Amino acid sequence: MATINARKGPDANNKLVIIGWQAIIRKRGHPSQTRTFRTKRDAEAWAKVTESEMLRGVWLDRSEAESTTLGEALQRYADEISINKKGSAQELCRIRQWLERPISKRTLNTLRGKDFAAYVKSRLNEGVSPNTVRLELAIVGNLFTVAAREWGMESLVNPMRSIKLPAPAKGRNRRIQPGEWGALIAQLPYPHDHAVVLLVETAMRRGELSGMRWEDVQWTAPSILLQDTKNGESREVPLSCAALQILHDLGGTPEATGSVWKTMATHSFSQAFIRACDRASIEDLRLHDLRHEAASRLFEKGLNPMQVAAITGHKTLQMLKRYTHLRAEDLAKMLG
């Protein structure tokens, strides 16, 4: 049987009065459980349910979930999980966004699907893209899974299972328009201008570009071996004459070693690209659009999907569909 004790404290007149009721459960094979309630009836009801669950073998310890806030759990997730992922910087940025929200002060056991449905509505009203909101929710959804499976919070129910995610936005199909390319390159400083040309010539991702090393360049059969790719598999990318010339201009030789971009940080590259677009009056062009441009150009040169996938590193041909928005005039030329 549970023990129910009255808890006393001073009232306004400094007289001891009952301020709550503490229920204590000690049962062999289970850690002791203690909770305090405002009324004796609530304490007895909780004790009855908890003891019944223990007897039936369905009891789950809820204490940690009841004392851990979403913010505390997210910080632990960042330290133990996110830090070991590729693209951890982006995920950590999304976690910081969660930590600034009032919902981060709520304990995990109190969070329900409706709370995150309200979050979705709020973020979309702020003008945040559906894809960004989906990525933010994915972090919390995975957090609940990890907490239940690995952190001993088996009582948690993942609230993401009960909400409707915002529909993903259609993939961008922004191509570089006539006149934009020369204007963009003219506004980029060295070596950012060379980096942009390489992105379009090789269809590399920004992270793959920043990880380039001289010892991975094959000069006789022009190609570069990318060791650190998004999907975790190395990939050999052929180098066009223009790409090879860029590497020579950057000081590359068969004897060179180390990073290709010793003087260019990833963040400064992104900022330089944004500023160059502004100065060149180029609207709605993003750095990642250059990968779309590169893949589309490969198709326009007559490469088949398998060949393009080998260069770009896409895992499935389905993933390449959004990169094949070929210009009508180029299709007409191919048809004859």
C-alpha positions in Angstrom: 0.0 0.0 0.0 1.1 3.5 -0.7 1.8 5.9 2.2 -0.1 9.2 2.1 1.3 11.9 4.3 0.0 15.4 5.0 2.6 18.2 4.2 2.4 21.2 6.5 3.6 24.7 6.2 2.9 28.1 7.8 -0.1 30.2 6.8 -0.4 34.0 6.7 -0.5 33.9 10.5 2.5 31.7 10.8 0.3 28.8 11.9 1.1 25.3 10.6 -1.6 24.1 8.2 -1.9 21.3 5.6 -0.6 22.6 2.3 -0.5 19.4 0.4 -0.5 15.6 0.4 2.5 13.4 -0.4 2.0 10.0 -1.9 4.9 7.5 -1.5 5.0 4.1 -3.2 7.6 1.5 -2.4 7.2 -1.7 -4.3 9.8 -4.5 -4.8 11.3 -4.4 -8.3 10.5 -0.8 -8.8 12.2 2.5 -7.8 10.3 4.3 -5.1 7.9 7.0 -6.4 7.0 10.2 -4.6 4.5 12.9 -5.7 2.8 15.7 -4.0 -0.8 16.8 -4.6 -3.0 19.6 -3.4 -5.7 17.2 -2.2 -5.6 13.9 -0.5 -8.1 12.5 -3.0 -5.7 13.3 -5.9 -2.8 11.7 -4.0 -4.8 8.5 -3.4 -6.0 8.3 -7.0 -2.5 8.7 -8.4 -1.1 6.0 -6.0 -3.9 3.6 -6.9 -3.3 3.9 -10.6 0.5 3.7 -10.2 0.4 0.6 -8.0 -2.1 -1.1 -10.4 0.3 -0.4 -13.3 3.2 -1.9 -11.3 1.2 -5.0 -10.5 0.2 -5.5 -14.1 3.8 -4.9 -15.4 2.8 -1.9 -17.5 4.2 0.9 -15.3 6.7 3.3 -16.9 8.8 5.8 -15.0 7.5 9.2 -15.9 9.6 11.2 -13.5 12.3 12.3 -15.9 9.9 13.2 -18.6 8.0 15.2 -16.0 11.0 17.1 -14.9 12.8 17.7 -18.2 11.9 20.6 -20.3 11.9 20.6 -24.1 14.8 23.1 -24.0 16.9 20.9 -21.7 16.2 17.9 -23.9 17.1 19.8 -27.1 20.4 20.9 -25.5 21.2 17.4 -24.6 20.2 16.3 -28.2 22.5 18.9 -29.6 25.4 17.8 -27.5 25.0 14.1 -28.0 23.3 13.6 -31.4 23.4 16.7 -33.6 27.1 17.3 -33.1 27.9 14.0 -34.8 25.9 14.6 -37.9 26.9 16.0 -41.2 25.4 19.4 -41.6 25.4 19.8 -37.8 25.8 23.6 -38.1 22.4 23.9 -39.7 20.7 21.6 -37.2 22.2 23.4 -34.3 20.9 26.7 -35.8 17.4 25.2 -35.9 17.7 24.0 -32.3 18.7 27.5 -31.2 15.5 28.7 -32.8 13.5 26.3 -30.7 15.3 27.4 -27.6 14.1 31.0 -28.1 10.4 29.8 -28.1 8.2 29.7 -25.0 7.4 26.1 -25.8 11.0 25.2 -24.8 10.1 25.9 -21.2 7.4 23.1 -21.2 8.2 19.7 -19.8 8.2 16.9 -22.3 5.3 15.0 -20.7 3.0 18.0 -21.2 3.6 18.5 -24.9 0.8 17.4 -27.3 0.2 17.4 -31.0 -1.9 20.5 -30.7 1.0 22.4 -29.3 3.1 21.7 -32.4 0.2 22.3 -34.7 0.0 25.8 -33.2 3.8 26.1 -33.7 3.4 25.2 -37.4 0.7 27.8 -37.9 2.8 30.4 -36.1 5.9 29.8 -38.2 4.1 29.8 -41.5 2.4 33.1 -40.5 6.0 34.4 -39.9 6.8 33.7 -43.6 9.0 30.7 -42.9 8.9 28.2 -45.7 7.1 24.8 -45.3 10.3 22.9 -45.9 12.1 24.8 -43.1 9.2 24.1 -40.7 9.3 20.4 -41.6 13.0 20.3 -40.8 12.4 22.0 -37.5 9.7 19.5 -36.6 11.9 16.6 -37.7 14.4 17.5 -35.0 11.8 17.4 -32.2 10.2 14.3 -33.6 13.6 12.5 -33.5 14.3 13.9 -30.1 11.2 12.2 -28.7 12.2 9.0 -30.3 15.7 9.2 -28.8 14.4 10.1 -25.4 12.0 7.2 -25.3 14.5 4.6 -26.7 17.8 5.7 -25.3 17.3 8.2 -22.4 15.0 6.0 -20.3 11.8 8.1 -20.9 9.7 5.1 -22.2 6.5 6.8 -21.1 6.8 9.5 -23.8 4.5 9.5 -26.8 5.8 11.2 -29.8 3.4 14.1 -30.5 4.6 14.4 -34.1 2.7 11.3 -35.0 -0.6 13.1 -34.5 0.0 16.3 -36.5 -0.2 17.1 -40.1 3.0 18.4 -41.5 2.9 21.4 -43.9 3.0 20.3 -47.5 6.6 20.5 -48.9 7.2 23.4 -51.2 7.8 22.6 -54.9 11.4 22.3 -55.8 13.1 25.4 -57.1 13.8 25.5 -60.8 15.7 28.8 -60.9 18.1 28.9 -63.9 20.8 31.5 -64.6 19.3 33.9 -67.2 21.1 35.5 -70.1 23.4 38.3 -68.8 23.3 37.2 -65.2 26.4 34.9 -65.3 28.9 37.5 -66.5 27.4 40.2 -64.1 27.6 37.8 -61.2 31.2 36.8 -61.8 32.3 40.4 -62.3 31.0 41.3 -58.8 32.7 38.4 -57.0 36.1 38.8 -55.3 38.9 36.3 -55.6 38.7 33.4 -54.9 34.9 33.4 -54.6 34.6 34.0 -58.4 36.6 30.8 -59.0 34.5 28.9 -56.5 31.2 29.8 -58.2 32.6 28.7 -61.6 33.6 25.4 -60.1 30.2 24.8 -58.6 28.6 25.2 -62.0 31.3 23.2 -63.8 31.2 20.2 -61.4 27.7 20.2 -59.8 29.3 19.9 -56.4 27.5 20.8 -53.2 28.8 23.8 -51.3 30.1 21.5 -48.5 31.8 19.3 -51.0 33.5 22.3 -52.6 34.8 23.6 -49.3 36.3 20.2 -48.5 38.4 20.0 -51.7 42.0 19.0 -51.2 44.8 19.2 -53.7 46.0 15.7 -53.2 42.5 14.4 -54.4 42.9 16.1 -57.8 43.9 13.8 -60.6 45.7 16.0 -63.2 46.4 13.5 -66.0 42.9 12.1 -66.2 41.2 15.3 -64.9 39.0 14.5 -62.0 38.7 15.1 -58.2 37.8 12.5 -55.6 35.4 13.9 -53.1 36.0 12.2 -49.7 33.4 14.0 -47.6 30.0 14.0 -49.3 26.5 14.5 -48.1 25.5 10.8 -48.4 28.7 9.6 -46.8 30.1 7.9 -49.9 33.2 9.1 -51.8 32.6 10.2 -55.4 34.9 10.9 -58.3 33.9 14.0 -60.3 35.3 14.6 -63.8 36.8 18.0 -64.4 36.0 20.0 -67.5 38.6 22.1 -69.3 37.1 25.2 -67.6 37.3 23.5 -64.2 40.8 22.4 -64.7 41.8 25.9 -65.7 40.3 27.3 -62.5 42.3 24.9 -60.4 45.5 26.0 -62.2 44.6 29.6 -61.6 44.2 28.8 -57.9 47.8 27.6 -57.9 47.1 23.9 -58.2 50.0 21.6 -59.2 50.5 17.8 -59.0 52.7 18.5 -56.0 50.3 20.7 -54.1 48.7 19.5 -50.8 46.2 20.7 -48.3 42.9 22.5 -48.7 42.2 24.2 -52.0 40.4 27.0 -50.2 42.8 28.0 -47.4 41.7 31.7 -47.6 37.9 31.2 -48.0 35.5 30.3 -45.2 32.2 28.7 -46.1 30.2 31.5 -44.4 32.2 34.2 -46.1 31.5 32.5 -49.5 27.8 32.6 -48.9 27.9 36.2 -47.9 30.0 37.2 -50.8 27.6 35.5 -53.2 24.6 37.4 -51.7 26.4 40.7 -51.9 27.5 40.0 -55.5 23.9 39.3 -56.5 22.8 42.5 -54.9 25.4 44.6 -56.7 24.6 42.9 -60.0 20.8 43.4 -59.4 20.2 39.7 -59.7 17.0 38.7 -57.9 16.0 35.4 -56.3 19.2 33.5 -57.1 20.5 31.3 -54.3 23.9 29.6 -54.0 22.2 26.2 -54.1 20.6 27.1 -57.4 24.0 26.7 -59.0 23.9 23.0 -58.4 20.5 23.0 -60.2 22.0 25.0 -63.0 25.0 22.6 -63.3 22.8 19.4 -63.4 20.6 21.0 -66.0 23.6 21.9 -68.1 24.8 18.3 -68.0 21.4 17.1 -69.4 21.6 19.8 -72.0 25.0 18.4 -73.1 23.3 15.1 -73.8 24.3 13.0 -70.7 21.7 10.4 -69.6 20.3 10.3 -66.0 22.7 7.6 -64.9 25.7 9.6 -66.1 24.5 12.8 -64.4 23.8 10.9 -61.1 27.4 9.6 -61.1 28.6 13.2 -61.3 26.2 14.9 -59.0 26.0 12.1 -56.4 22.2 11.8 -56.3 21.2 8.5 -54.8 18.1 7.9 -56.9 17.0 9.0 -60.4 13.8 10.3 -58.8 15.9 12.9 -56.9 17.2 14.2 -60.3 13.8 15.0 -61.7 13.7 18.5 -60.2 17.1 19.3 -61.9 16.0 18.6 -65.4 14.1 21.8 -66.3 15.8 22.1 -69.7 15.4 25.2 -71.8 12.8 24.7 -74.6 15.3 25.9 -77.3 17.9 23.3 -76.2 15.3 20.6 -76.3 14.3 21.7 -79.8 17.9 21.5 -80.9 18.2 17.9 -79.6 15.0 17.0 -81.5 16.4 18.4 -84.7 
